[in-house]
């Protein structure tokens, strides 16, 4: 496995990124980064780093509204979030 593929794979099997994708899926409107950080119990700066990685993977997109960035899932991100939820239900 190449280094980049392994790095991308690791994103999905860490708790916080998976929780972020599922949290973003749970609501149809865009979210603020600070609210998302609270929902998954991490610091804002950690959430931003995760979200930047998810953006590079084209799983989330940012929409700038004045000084605020709103976050929403892309179609690809929604698909991944659905898979994560399916895995979670299988394990529960």
N, C-alpha and C positions, 0 to 999 in steps of 0.2 A: 504494500500500500504506500503510495507517495505521501510525503510529509503533509502536503496541503489537504489531501483527501482525509488523512487521519485526523488532522486538526479540525476539519469541518465535521467529521463523524463525532468527535469528542464533544462538540457543542451540544448535540442532541441528548447525550447521555450524562449531562450534568444537570443537577436539580433545578437551579435558578433559571437557566435559559428555557428549559422545558416548561416550567411554571409560568414564565412570561408569555410564551406562545399560547398556552392554554388560557391564561387570564385575558389576553388580547382577543382570543376567539370568543370568549364568553360574552362580549358586548359588541354591538354593531357599530357604535360610534368610536372615534379615535380617542386615545387616552393621553394623559400627560405623563411624562417620565417619572415625576415625583410620586404620583399616585400608584403607578405600576410598581415602583420600588417598594412602597409600603405593603402592597398586596402580596409580594413575594418575599417580604422580610429581608431586604438587603439595603445597603446604602445607595444613595442617589448616584454617586460616582461609579459604583460597581454596576448598577443598572445601565448607566450610559455606556460603559465598556461592552457589556453584553449586547446592548441594542445596536452598537456600532458593528459588531460582528454579525449580528442577525441581518443588518442592512446590507453588508457586503455579500451575504449569502442570498440576498433578494427575498428575505422572508418577512421583513417589515419595511415600511416606508414612512418617511417623516413629511409632515405638512406644516409649513411655517405660517403661523397666525400672529402677526406682530412680533413680539419678542418670544413667543411661546412656540415650541415644537410639539405637534400632536403626532401620535404614533398609531399606525394601523397595520394589520396584517395584509400581505399581498395574497394572491390566490395560492401561490406556492406555500406561503406561511400557514394559511388556513388548512391546506392539505396535510402538512406536517403536524399541526396541532391536533387534527382529527386522528392521525395515527398514534400520537402520544396518548390521547384520551383512550383509544382502543386498547393500547398496551396496559394502561393503568387499570382499566376495567377488568382485563384478563387476570391481572395480578391480585386485585382486591378480593 
